[in-house]
């Protein structure tokens, strides 16, 4: 299962990433952020609501969106 977290560079997003990593260790957790170079301890994909062309590629293979 792949779980993606939007807004991953924000306060709530970082908390969600940490909780998912702790509670769902077998799941692949990925971060969705405007800056794909952000260091969040999980893979980061470029995702910007103001750039629709980034949305579909970032969500490829995602089973659950948070």
TORSEVEX-278625 format. One line per field, with one value per atom (N, C-alpha, C): residue in three letters; x, y, z; residue number from 1; atom name. Coordinates in Angstrom, 2 decimals, decimal comma. Example, Ala and Ser with C-alpha at 12.3 -4.5 7.8 and 13.67 -1.06 7.14 Angstrom:
2
residuo: c(Ala	Ala	Ala	Ser	Ser	Ser)
u: c(13,19	12,30	13,20	12,85	13,67	12,90)
v: c(-5,69	-4,50	-3,30	-2,25	-1,06	0,03)
w: c(7,80	7,80	7,80	7,08	7,14	7,87)
num: c(1	1	1	2	2	2)
atomo: c(N	CA	C	N	CA	C)
//
This chain:
66
residuo: c(Unk	Unk	Unk	Unk	Unk	Unk	Unk	Unk	Unk	Unk	Unk	Unk	Unk	Unk	Unk	Unk	Unk	Unk	Unk	Unk	Unk	Unk	Unk	Unk	Unk	Unk	Unk	Unk	Unk	Unk	Unk	Unk	Unk	Unk	Unk	Unk	Unk	Unk	Unk	Unk	Unk	Unk	Unk	Unk	Unk	Unk	Unk	Unk	Unk	Unk	Unk	Unk	Unk	Unk	Unk	Unk	Unk	Unk	Unk	Unk	Unk	Unk	Unk	Unk	Unk	Unk	Unk	Unk	Unk	Unk	Unk	Unk	Unk	Unk	Unk	Unk	Unk	Unk	Unk	Unk	Unk	Unk	Unk	Unk	Unk	Unk	Unk	Unk	Unk	Unk	Unk	Unk	Unk	Unk	Unk	Unk	Unk	Unk	Unk	Unk	Unk	Unk	Unk	Unk	Unk	Unk	Unk	Unk	Unk	Unk	Unk	Unk	Unk	Unk	Unk	Unk	Unk	Unk	Unk	Unk	Unk	Unk	Unk	Unk	Unk	Unk	Unk	Unk	Unk	Unk	Unk	Unk	Unk	Unk	Unk	Unk	Unk	Unk	Unk	Unk	Unk	Unk	Unk	Unk	Unk	Unk	Unk	Unk	Unk	Unk	Unk	Unk	Unk	Unk	Unk	Unk	Unk	Unk	Unk	Unk	Unk	Unk	Unk	Unk	Unk	Unk	Unk	Unk	Unk	Unk	Unk	Unk	Unk	Unk	Unk	Unk	Unk	Unk	Unk	Unk	Unk	Unk	Unk	Unk	Unk	Unk	Unk	Unk	Unk	Unk	Unk	Unk	Unk	Unk	Unk	Unk	Unk	Unk)
u: c(0,84	0,00	0,88	0,54	1,26	0,36	0,87	0,13	0,88	0,18	0,77	0,19	1,04	0,62	0,84	-0,25	-0,12	0,30	0,89	1,32	2,36	3,19	4,11	5,19	5,45	6,48	5,94	4,63	4,02	4,01	3,58	3,57	2,70	1,47	0,57	1,05	1,55	2,05	3,20	4,12	5,25	4,77	3,78	3,22	2,54	1,83	1,16	2,19	3,28	4,33	4,90	5,21	5,80	4,83	3,55	2,56	2,39	2,36	2,21	3,41	4,60	5,80	5,80	5,29	5,27	4,14	2,99	1,80	1,59	2,22	2,04	3,41	4,24	5,62	5,73	4,71	4,78	4,32	3,70	3,21	4,35	4,27	5,21	4,61	5,27	4,78	5,59	4,88	5,55	4,99	5,83	5,45	5,14	4,13	3,79	4,03	4,89	5,26	5,62	5,53	5,94	7,42	8,21	9,66	10,01	10,27	10,58	11,94	12,72	14,04	13,99	12,80	12,67	13,16	13,84	14,36	13,36	12,54	11,47	11,61	12,66	12,88	12,10	11,37	10,63	10,77	10,47	10,50	9,55	9,97	9,16	8,88	7,62	7,21	6,72	7,04	6,58	5,06	4,38	2,92	2,50	1,92	1,55	0,16	-0,81	-2,18	-2,29	-1,39	-1,45	-0,79	-0,23	0,37	-0,25	-1,41	-2,15	-1,35	-0,36	0,43	1,29	1,44	2,22	1,37	0,06	-0,81	-0,86	-1,20	-1,35	-0,04	1,10	2,34	2,66	2,39	2,69	1,80	0,61	-0,34	-0,28	0,59	0,71	1,07	0,27	0,52	0,10	-0,49	-0,92	-2,27	-2,34	-3,58	-4,43	-3,76	-4,45	-3,82	-4,66	-4,19	-4,64	-3,68	-3,97	-3,72)
v: c(-1,18	0,00	1,24	2,19	3,45	4,56	5,31	6,41	7,70	8,68	9,98	11,05	11,96	13,05	14,37	15,13	16,45	17,46	18,55	19,58	19,05	18,15	17,43	18,30	19,47	20,33	21,21	21,24	22,05	21,33	22,03	21,48	20,22	20,30	19,16	18,03	18,38	17,36	16,57	17,25	16,56	15,64	16,08	15,24	14,00	14,19	13,07	12,07	12,54	11,65	10,82	11,47	10,77	9,72	10,07	9,14	7,94	8,18	7,08	6,15	6,72	5,89	5,01	5,52	4,76	3,73	4,09	3,23	2,29	2,58	1,73	1,40	0,67	0,44	-0,33	-1,10	-1,87	-1,07	0,07	0,90	1,74	2,03	2,97	4,36	5,21	6,56	7,52	8,36	9,37	10,74	11,73	13,12	13,81	14,64	15,46	16,91	17,58	18,96	19,75	21,07	21,91	21,75	21,58	21,42	19,94	19,29	17,86	17,56	18,60	18,41	18,48	18,63	18,73	17,45	17,59	16,44	16,09	15,06	14,70	13,27	12,59	11,23	10,17	10,58	9,68	10,22	9,41	9,94	11,13	12,13	13,33	13,47	13,73	13,97	15,40	16,02	17,38	17,37	18,25	18,30	19,72	20,41	21,80	22,02	22,35	22,54	23,63	24,59	25,64	25,22	24,01	23,46	22,09	22,06	20,82	19,69	20,03	18,99	18,18	18,64	17,89	16,90	17,02	16,22	14,74	14,43	13,03	12,23	12,76	11,99	11,74	12,72	12,58	11,54	11,36	10,43	9,02	8,81	7,49	6,44	5,39	4,30	4,54	5,68	6,01	5,34	4,63	3,98	4,85	5,62	6,45	7,84	8,86	10,24	10,89	11,48	12,15	13,63)
w: c(0,00	0,00	0,00	-0,84	-0,91	-0,39	0,59	1,19	0,89	0,35	0,03	0,95	1,38	2,26	1,53	1,32	0,70	1,77	1,33	2,28	3,24	2,78	3,65	4,29	3,74	4,33	5,44	5,60	6,66	8,00	9,02	10,38	10,47	10,01	10,07	9,17	8,00	7,08	7,66	8,34	8,97	10,09	10,84	11,90	11,30	10,20	9,54	9,02	8,43	7,95	9,10	10,19	11,35	11,89	11,99	12,52	11,59	10,30	9,35	9,36	9,43	9,47	10,71	11,81	13,06	13,10	12,56	12,68	11,50	10,38	9,19	8,61	9,36	8,92	7,61	7,25	6,00	4,79	5,02	3,92	3,37	2,09	1,48	1,66	2,42	2,68	1,81	1,07	0,25	0,58	0,39	0,65	-0,67	-0,68	-1,83	-1,44	-2,19	-1,84	-3,09	-2,99	-4,11	-4,41	-3,36	-3,51	-3,38	-4,50	-4,49	-3,87	-3,57	-2,96	-1,44	-0,87	0,58	1,25	2,37	3,12	4,21	3,94	4,88	5,39	5,01	5,49	4,73	3,71	2,82	1,40	0,40	-0,97	-1,13	-1,89	-2,10	-3,59	-3,91	-5,30	-5,44	-6,58	-6,86	-7,02	-6,29	-6,29	-5,95	-6,93	-6,73	-7,32	-6,47	-6,92	-7,99	-8,02	-9,03	-10,34	-10,38	-11,60	-11,86	-12,50	-12,69	-13,35	-14,15	-14,81	-13,83	-12,58	-11,59	-10,81	-10,88	-10,03	-10,41	-11,63	-12,04	-11,87	-12,32	-12,14	-10,66	-9,81	-8,39	-7,71	-8,24	-7,63	-8,24	-9,19	-9,83	-8,79	-8,71	-7,79	-6,35	-6,07	-4,71	-4,42	-3,30	-2,91	-1,98	-1,12	-0,14	-0,12	-0,16	-0,14	1,16	1,88	3,15	2,95)
num: c(1	1	1	2	2	2	3	3	3	4	4	4	5	5	5	6	6	6	7	7	7	8	8	8	9	9	9	10	10	10	11	11	11	12	12	12	13	13	13	14	14	14	15	15	15	16	16	16	17	17	17	18	18	18	19	19	19	20	20	20	21	21	21	22	22	22	23	23	23	24	24	24	25	25	25	26	26	26	27	27	27	28	28	28	29	29	29	30	30	30	31	31	31	32	32	32	33	33	33	34	34	34	35	35	35	36	36	36	37	37	37	38	38	38	39	39	39	40	40	40	41	41	41	42	42	42	43	43	43	44	44	44	45	45	45	46	46	46	47	47	47	48	48	48	49	49	49	50	50	50	51	51	51	52	52	52	53	53	53	54	54	54	55	55	55	56	56	56	57	57	57	58	58	58	59	59	59	60	60	60	61	61	61	62	62	62	63	63	63	64	64	64	65	65	65	66	66	66)
atomo: c(N	CA	C	N	CA	C	N	CA	C	N	CA	C	N	CA	C	N	CA	C	N	CA	C	N	CA	C	N	CA	C	N	CA	C	N	CA	C	N	CA	C	N	CA	C	N	CA	C	N	CA	C	N	CA	C	N	CA	C	N	CA	C	N	CA	C	N	CA	C	N	CA	C	N	CA	C	N	CA	C	N	CA	C	N	CA	C	N	CA	C	N	CA	C	N	CA	C	N	CA	C	N	CA	C	N	CA	C	N	CA	C	N	CA	C	N	CA	C	N	CA	C	N	CA	C	N	CA	C	N	CA	C	N	CA	C	N	CA	C	N	CA	C	N	CA	C	N	CA	C	N	CA	C	N	CA	C	N	CA	C	N	CA	C	N	CA	C	N	CA	C	N	CA	C	N	CA	C	N	CA	C	N	CA	C	N	CA	C	N	CA	C	N	CA	C	N	CA	C	N	CA	C	N	CA	C	N	CA	C	N	CA	C	N	CA	C	N	CA	C	N	CA	C	N	CA	C	N	CA	C)
//
